Amino acid sequence: MSEVINNMKTRRSIRKYKPDMIPEDVLNRIIEAGTYAATGMGKQSPIIIAVTNKEIRDKFSKMNAEIMGVDSDPFYGAPVVLIVLADKARPTYVYDGSLVMGNLMLAAHAEGIGSCWIHRAKEEFESAEGKAFLKSLGIEGDYEGIGHCVLGYTDGEEPKAMPRKENYVYCVK
């Protein structure tokens, strides 16, 4: 079995992280993999915002928790948050951003880094606070939050895969 297919079969969402920061070179390889995701007509509608600053990370965690209606950390203690947004001007923007998220998670797994897709980025970046954050970075345009890819070293055992459901695939010959 190829290494890529093995990574696809063994990657799992991690929901408990050590506080240790990911080395910059490893993080950069993961981010670069995200930039090579397939996009509609190769137009590359997504952008990735890499958050390693704990104060900003905690600010987004709090915003996300408020949207979710909880007091806990929806980022599960992960020290890195890669926020994927996509330009709504492209008709494939949601799919494009979703493929970026997939590439980020698979690349993280290949590097020995745990990951999890956290939702509510759409709501965060529809808010005045989210829009102000983008503006502070010089990001202009009509972007929708696709997801947060939280990254870090797994604290504990990685979950096992659930058995594949029956009738997952239908073959038409």
C-alpha positions as CSV (number, residue, x, y, z in Angstrom):
1,M,0.0,0.0,0.0
2,S,1.3,3.4,-0.8
3,E,2.3,5.8,2.0
4,V,-0.3,8.3,0.9
5,I,-3.1,5.8,1.0
6,N,-1.9,4.5,4.3
7,N,-2.0,8.0,5.7
8,M,-5.6,8.4,4.4
9,K,-6.6,5.2,6.2
10,T,-4.9,5.9,9.5
11,R,-5.5,9.6,10.1
12,R,-7.9,10.4,12.9
13,S,-9.3,13.5,14.5
14,I,-7.4,14.3,17.7
15,R,-9.2,15.9,20.6
16,K,-6.5,16.2,23.2
17,Y,-3.1,18.0,22.6
18,K,0.1,18.6,24.4
19,P,1.0,22.3,24.7
20,D,4.3,21.9,22.8
21,M,4.7,24.1,19.7
22,I,5.2,22.4,16.4
23,P,8.7,23.3,14.8
24,E,8.4,26.0,12.2
25,D,9.9,23.8,9.4
26,V,7.3,21.1,10.1
27,L,4.4,23.6,10.2
28,N,5.6,25.2,6.9
29,R,5.6,21.8,5.2
30,I,2.0,21.2,6.4
31,I,0.9,24.6,5.2
32,E,2.6,24.2,1.9
33,A,0.7,20.9,1.4
34,G,-2.5,22.8,1.9
35,T,-1.6,25.2,-0.9
36,Y,-1.4,22.3,-3.3
37,A,-5.0,21.2,-2.8
38,A,-7.1,20.9,-6.0
39,T,-9.3,24.0,-6.6
40,G,-11.9,24.7,-9.2
41,M,-10.2,25.6,-12.5
42,G,-7.0,26.0,-10.5
43,K,-8.2,29.5,-9.3
44,Q,-6.9,28.9,-5.7
45,S,-9.8,30.6,-3.9
46,P,-8.8,29.6,-0.4
47,I,-6.4,31.4,2.0
48,I,-4.7,30.0,5.1
49,I,-4.1,32.0,8.2
50,A,-1.6,30.3,10.5
51,V,-2.1,31.3,14.1
52,T,0.7,30.3,16.5
53,N,0.3,33.4,18.8
54,K,-1.3,32.0,22.0
55,E,-3.2,35.2,22.7
56,I,-4.8,35.3,19.3
57,R,-5.4,31.5,19.3
58,D,-7.2,31.9,22.7
59,K,-9.3,34.8,21.3
60,F,-10.5,32.6,18.4
61,S,-11.1,29.7,20.8
62,K,-13.3,31.9,23.0
63,M,-15.2,33.2,19.9
64,N,-15.7,29.7,18.7
65,A,-16.9,28.5,22.1
66,E,-19.4,31.4,22.4
67,I,-20.9,30.4,19.0
68,M,-21.0,26.8,20.1
69,G,-22.6,27.8,23.4
70,V,-19.9,26.2,25.6
71,D,-17.2,27.4,28.1
72,S,-14.6,24.7,27.1
73,D,-11.8,25.1,24.5
74,P,-13.2,23.9,21.2
75,F,-9.6,23.7,19.9
76,Y,-8.8,20.9,22.5
77,G,-5.6,22.6,23.7
78,A,-4.0,22.5,20.2
79,P,-1.2,25.2,20.1
80,V,-1.6,25.9,16.3
81,V,-4.8,26.9,14.4
82,L,-4.8,27.1,10.7
83,I,-7.8,29.0,9.6
84,V,-9.0,28.3,6.1
85,L,-11.2,30.9,4.3
86,A,-12.2,31.0,0.7
87,D,-13.2,33.8,-1.7
88,K,-17.0,33.6,-2.2
89,A,-16.6,35.0,-5.7
90,R,-15.6,31.5,-6.9
91,P,-18.5,29.1,-7.3
92,T,-16.4,26.3,-6.0
93,Y,-15.1,28.1,-2.9
94,V,-16.6,25.7,-0.3
95,Y,-15.2,22.7,-2.0
96,D,-11.9,24.3,-2.6
97,G,-11.5,25.2,1.1
98,S,-12.6,21.7,2.1
99,L,-9.9,20.2,0.0
100,V,-7.3,22.5,1.6
101,M,-8.5,21.3,5.0
102,G,-8.1,17.7,3.9
103,N,-4.6,18.3,2.6
104,L,-3.6,20.0,5.8
105,M,-4.9,17.1,8.0
106,L,-3.2,14.5,5.8
107,A,0.1,16.4,5.7
108,A,0.0,16.8,9.5
109,H,-0.5,13.1,10.0
110,A,2.4,12.3,7.6
111,E,4.5,14.6,9.8
112,G,3.5,12.9,13.1
113,I,1.2,15.8,14.1
114,G,-2.4,15.4,15.3
115,S,-5.2,17.4,13.7
116,C,-8.9,18.1,13.9
117,W,-11.3,20.0,11.7
118,I,-13.2,22.5,13.9
119,H,-16.3,24.2,12.5
120,R,-17.8,27.6,13.1
121,A,-15.2,29.6,11.1
122,K,-18.1,30.8,8.9
123,E,-19.8,32.4,11.8
124,E,-16.6,33.8,13.3
125,F,-15.7,35.6,10.1
126,E,-19.2,36.9,9.5
127,S,-18.9,38.8,12.7
128,A,-17.6,42.4,13.0
129,E,-14.6,41.1,15.1
130,G,-13.7,38.5,12.5
131,K,-13.9,41.0,9.6
132,A,-11.8,43.4,11.6
133,F,-9.2,40.7,12.1
134,L,-9.0,40.1,8.4
135,K,-8.7,43.8,7.7
136,S,-5.9,44.1,10.3
137,L,-4.0,41.5,8.2
138,G,-4.6,43.4,5.0
139,I,-7.0,40.7,3.7
140,E,-9.7,42.3,1.5
141,G,-12.5,40.6,-0.3
142,D,-15.5,38.6,0.5
143,Y,-14.1,35.5,2.3
144,E,-16.1,32.8,4.1
145,G,-14.6,30.8,6.9
146,I,-14.4,27.2,5.9
147,G,-12.8,25.7,9.0
148,H,-10.1,25.6,11.6
149,C,-7.4,22.9,11.3
150,V,-6.1,22.6,14.8
151,L,-2.6,21.1,15.1
152,G,-0.4,19.7,17.8
153,Y,1.2,16.7,19.3
154,T,-1.3,14.1,20.4
155,D,-1.7,13.8,24.2
156,G,-2.6,10.1,24.6
157,E,-3.5,7.3,22.3
158,E,-4.7,8.0,18.7
159,P,-8.3,6.8,18.2
160,K,-8.8,3.7,16.0
161,A,-10.9,3.8,12.8
162,M,-14.6,2.9,13.0
163,P,-15.5,0.0,10.8
164,R,-16.6,1.1,7.4
165,K,-20.4,1.0,7.0
166,E,-22.1,-1.5,4.7
167,N,-23.2,-0.2,1.3
168,Y,-20.6,2.6,1.3
169,V,-19.8,1.9,-2.3
170,Y,-22.1,1.0,-5.2
171,C,-20.5,-0.2,-8.4
172,V,-22.1,0.3,-11.7
173,K,-20.5,-1.7,-14.5
